[in-house]
Amino acid sequence: KVLALDKAYPLPLLGVMLEKFPASLEPAVWWPTKQSPNSNKALTNNNGWTRELEMEMREVVEVIKRKDSEDYERLGNKALNMNKVLATSGPLLTGIAALGSAFMVSSNSPWAATVAAVAGALASAVNTFEHGGQVGMVFEMYRNNAG
């Protein structure tokens, strides 16, 4: 189940796995573009849809796809870039806080304590925004809407 989720949602929560980030947003594809020869049999089901209603819905989908896909791709790329920055800066700030706290022991300087406290607080804020704000999920939402 974990491997299936990893394939379905490849965005990591750790900065170590940045190679899993896509280079840019590509719309999700929910159905194949080619229809099989047996697809006409599926349209004869008694599900309440007529051919006219289906054609009208296809036209609506095409209009939405033309007008909204560009916006979703633009916003999805912004969410992707924000997720990359947050995934990198969270562990970086945590490392700086750890180094600052290590230098507190050897030197009795208030700067080491200040750096450790500020970097730790910023790391906490960045990680809270990244995970609590569900930035990866926002990217997935835009990717799915673009497709």
Residue pairs with C-beta under 8 A, 6 or more apart in sequence:
9 136
9 140
10 20
10 21
10 22
11 20
11 21
11 83
11 136
11 139
11 140
12 18
12 20
12 21
12 87
12 136
13 87
13 130
13 131
13 136
14 87
14 91
15 87
15 88
15 89
15 90
15 91
15 92
16 91
18 84
18 87
18 88
21 80
21 83
21 84
21 87
22 80
24 77
24 80
25 73
25 76
25 77
25 80
25 139
25 142
25 143
25 146
26 143
27 69
27 72
27 73
27 143
27 146
27 147
28 143
28 144
28 146
28 147
29 147
30 144
30 147
43 49
43 51
43 54
68 145
68 146
69 146
72 142
72 143
72 145
72 146
73 142
73 146
75 142
76 139
76 142
76 143
76 146
79 135
79 138
79 139
79 142
80 139
82 135
83 130
83 135
83 136
83 139
86 126
86 129
86 130
86 135
87 130
89 126
90 123
90 126
90 127
90 130
91 123
93 119
93 120
93 122
93 123
93 126
94 119
94 120
94 123
96 115
96 119
96 123
97 115
97 116
97 117
97 119
97 120
97 123
98 116
99 116
100 112
100 113
100 114
100 115
100 116
100 117
100 119
101 112
101 113
101 116
101 120
103 109
103 112
103 115
103 116
104 112
104 113
104 116
129 135
